[in-house]
Amino acid sequence: MGDDSTKELVVALTTGTNSHPEYTYQKGVIRHKDRILVGSGSDLRENLISCFHDTCWGGHSGIQGTYQRMKPFFYWPNMRKDIEVHVQKCNICCRSKSENCPYPGLLQPLAIPDQAWQQISMDFIEGLPKSLGSDAIYVVVDRRTKYAHFIPITS
């Protein structure tokens, strides 16, 4: 606890003045409503947020989840804001963020062709064992009659 405000709080609590009734000081630990007060003099705040957010126990569960897990144990001014900044800078959370676009809706069927071989579909079947010098099949299917041509090729 290297920050001045925490040092002043320790002095006020040890001298017995009742200027901070929500704080208690016992065995070298300052508590705010039974939660440990974390000073701003070191990287402890950032390490705690990382522990409660970045580890497998934290599970990158977002701002609210991280805050709710930390809130029963620790306290510092603007704790939620610090958690929010950490989560927004988290590389894994940024990469796996859900999309904010609306659901695309129902698929529309393709129109039925008027004549045979007016519309076709094509595909390849690869990874076959060699047979007469060919190891793949080029498949062409008529969409109306479902008639198919299978053409042996080499990949």
C-alpha positions, 0 to 999 in steps of 0.5 A: 500500500504505497499510496498516500490516501491509504496511508492516511486511512491507516493513521486515522484507523489506528488513532481511533478517530471514527471518521471512517466508520465503514473501514476497519483495520485488523492485523495489517489489513484494511477492510471496507464493509468486510472486503479487503481494500486494495491500494493503488501503490502497486500492480496488485489491482491489475494482477487481481483482475487478471486472476479473476478474468484471464485464468481458467477459473475466470473464463473471460466472462466479461465485465459483469461476471468478473466484477461479481466474482471480485466484489465479495472479496475486494474493494477499491474506488472505481473498481468496476471501471478498472475491470471494464478497462481491462476486459475491453483491452483483453485480446481474447475477449476482443477476438471472440466477441459476438456479432451485433448484426441482426439474424439473417432470417429465413433462407429463400429457395432457388427458383426451379429451372424451366429446362434441363441443363439450364442450371447445373451444380458442380463439385469435386470428390478428392482424396480417392485411391488412384484408378486408371491414372485418376484420383478425383472425380468432377461431378456435374448435376442438372438441377431440374432432372438430377441427371449427373455426369461423373468425370474422372480427373487427376488432382 
